[in-house]
């Protein structure tokens, strides 16, 4: 069994759990996503990365299908320049967003 197939099997197990309404595996799915991203970075621009990229695409489709909440994505949408140098972190506080009470 190839190493990427272990990740595929893990993803298949999580899909089955989610299909059975076990949403407790969402954190595990996110952990698998991080492992896949690290593996892809390890094989940077190598054909060895292709099977891992395929599993990652399936995982992202799974996240969309089961409507995972993406905190980082939400923050990027709300504050698109938050990664820029000189960004004021205080502008993300509730008081600056909604005003002081």
N, C-alpha and C positions, 0 to 999 in steps of 0.2 A: 504494500500500500504506500503510495506517495504521501509525502508530508502534507501537501495541500488537501488531500482527501480526508485527512483527520478533521480539518476545518470544515470541509463540506459536510461530513457526517454530523459534526457538532451543530452546524446551521440547520440541517434537516431535523435533528432532535428538537431544536428550539421552535422550528416551524410547527412541528407536531404538537408541542406543548401549547403554543399560542392558538392553534386550531382547536385545542381542547379547553380554551378559555383560561389557561394558566398564564396570567400576565406577570407573574412573579419572575419570569425568566428575562424580562426586558433588560435588567442590569447585566445579565449574562450575555445577552446579544450585543450590548454596547461594549462589553469587555472583549468579545470576539472581534468586533469591528476594530478596536484598537490593536489587537494582535495582528490582524490582517494588514492594517496600515503600516505597522512596523515591519512586517515581513516584506511588503511591497517596497518599502524604502530601502531595505537591506539589499534587494535585488534590483535596485534602481536601473531602469531602462534595459533590463536584461529580459530575454525571452522566458527566463525562469519565473518571472513575476506574473506572466499571463494567467496561469490557473488561479493564483491568489486574487488577481483583479476580477476574474470572473465570479469567484465566490463573494467578493466584496460587492459587486454589482447586485448579486442575488440578495445579499443581506440588506442593502439599501432599499431594494424593492420590497422586501419583507417589512422593513421599518415603515415604509409608506403605506403598505397594505394594512398594517395594524395600527397606524396613526400614532407612532411614538412621538412623544414630546421632545423637541430638540432645543434645549435651553440656549446653547451657543448660537444656533441658527436664529432663534428669536431675538437674542441680543444683537446679532449682526444686522438683522432686519431693522430693529428699532434704532440702533446706533451704528450706522455703516462705517463711520470713521473711528470707531473705538480702538482700533489697533494702530492708529497713526501716532507718531511721536507728538508729544505735547497735548494729547487728548486729556481733557479734564474729567477724571473719574467721578468727581462730585456732580457732574451734569447728569449722571445716571441715577442719582439718589431720588427717592420718592418725593422729597420736599422740593427739589428743583423741577421735577416733572409735573407735580400737582400743585406746587406752591406751599408756602408755610401755613400751618394752622394757627 
